Amino acid sequence: MPNETDNEEGARGNVSRRNFFERIGVAGAVAAMPTGPVPAAAQTPAMASEVSADDRFRIQDVLRSYVWANDSGSVERVVAAFTPDGIVQPATGERIPVRRWASETFAQPGRRGRQHWVQHIIFERTADGVTVRSYWKVVQGLVSTNTRTLPAMGFYDDFCVKFDGRRLIKEKRIYRCNDETPLPW
């Protein structure tokens, strides 16, 4: 049976992972682990292009700062999440410098009370940096009707690079999804 072993008295019983590692100790756990580098023939493409935990954290941090800046309508904080030559490509397909895009977007009426929710983030290392794909949805609270709405949803492709020692967005592509929009995968 799985997770079954002899206890100290010689009787069979279930052993949790924690108890197992307590029994074999650190030396036993280390001895049980494979050593040395993974041979190139055994590496999968995902292993070769793995994004480190540190890079993931830093990228998530900049994507989070973008979302908060967007919801608060702060042009300067949105711009700070991008490289100086940063581009936003909205659903129209036009490639717009980030400052112009943020200024024009935030000038549109009806943006107060909106929250962008981003989830299911996928990271992929590229030659130039890291591509991040994530779903987004906008939830908006309307006091006038005491309702919550979902006015838009879709996915982002963010192209993040290291610039001046930080991970920043070089290009953000915004796609909207609905029942007539084919997804690219």
N, C-alpha and C positions, 0 to 999 in steps of 0.2 A: 504494500500500500504506500501511496505517496506520503511523504513527511512522517514516516514511521521509522522508529529506531529503538534499540534497546536503551532503557534508562539505566541509572547507576545500579539498581537492584537486579538488572538482567531482564526486566519485564518489557514487553513491547508497548509503545505508546506514541502518540503524535508529538512532533517536535516543531515548534515554530521556527522561522528563519532566525529570529533573534536568539532563541535557545541554541540552535545549531551553531551559530557563529560564536556564542558564548562558550560552547563546548570545545570547539576546535581552536579557539583563540585567534588572535591576529596573525600569528605565524602560519597557522593552518589555512586561514583564508587567503593569505598572500601566496602560499605554496599551491593552492588550488587554482590560482589565476594564471592564464597564459602569460608568457613573458616574451619580450622582444617585439620588434616591429612586425606588423602584419605583412606577409609577403605580397609583392605587387600583384601576383597572379590571383591572390585571394581577395584583393580589394574590389569593392563595388564602385561604380561611378559616384555614388553618394558619399562614400568614404573619402574619395579623392577630392571632392569639392565641399567637404564639411565646413560649416561656418562655426567658429568657436563660440563658446558660451559668452565670453566677454564681448565679442562683436554683436551677438544677438541682443544682449542687454543694452548695449550702446545704441543699436539701431532701433530697438523697441522704445528706448527713451526719446529719441528724436522724433519717431512717428507719433508717440504720445504727446510730445510738446506741440507738434503740428496740429493734432486734433483739438487740443485744448485752445490753442491760439485761434483756430478756425471758429470754434464754437463761441469764443469770446469776442470775435471780430477784430482781433489785433493784427493789423497788417505787418507791423514790425516784428512781432513774434513769429508769424508765419514765415516771413522772409529769413529770420534767423535760423530756421530749421533747414534751409536750403543753401547750396553753394552759391557764390555770387552770380553765377551764370545759370541758376536754377530755372527750370521750365515746368509748367503745368500744362498738361494736355487734357482738357475736359472732354466730356462725351461728344462734343462737336467735332473733335479731331484737330482743332486748331492748337498750335504750339505757342504758348503765351509766357513771356517772362513772369516770374512768380510775383513780383511787386504789382505789376499791372493786373494780373489775374486776381490777386487778393483784393486790391482796391475796387475793382469792378464788381467782384462777387459780393463784397461786404456792403456795397452801396445799394444792392437790391433790397426791396422791402420784404418783410415777412420772415426775417432770419432769427429774430429773438426767440429764445426758449428752445433752441435746437441743440441736440446732442448727437454727435457722431459716435457710434459704437463700432469698434473694429475687432475682428476675431479671426481665428483660423489662419494665423500667419504662417506662410511657407517661405523659407529662406533658401536661396541658391547662390552659391559663389560663382562669380563670372570673372573674366580676365581683368575687368576694370573695377570690380567691387562686389556688391551683393545685390541681387534682385530679390525683392520681397513682394509676395502676392498675398492679399488679404481681402476678406469680405468686409463691407461697411454697410451700415444702415443709419438713417437719420430718424431720430425720434423727436417729436416736437410737442410741447405742452401748450395748449391754447386756453387761457383764462376765460376769454369771452364765451366759449362754449363748454368749458370744463371738460375738455377732451384731450386725449393723447393721440397723436397720429404718427403714421410711418410714411412721410411724404416722398422718400427716395431710398433706394438701396442699390448696391452694385458691388464692384470689387476694384481694388487699386493694384497697379503695378508700380512699385517704387524702386528706383534705381539709386542705391546709396553708395557713396564713395567716402574714402578718408580724405579730408581736406583740413589742413592746418591742425592736424592732430585729433580731429573729431570726426565722427561718422555723421554725414549730412546727406540730405536728399538732393540728388542732381536733377532728377526728373520724376515727376509724379504723373501717371496716366490714370484718369478717372473714367470708369465705365459704369453705366447704369444698367440695371437688370430689370426686366419685366417678363411677362409671358410671351412676348414676341422677340426677345433678345436672345440670340444664341450665345452660349458661353464658349470661350475659346478652347476649352479642353474637353 
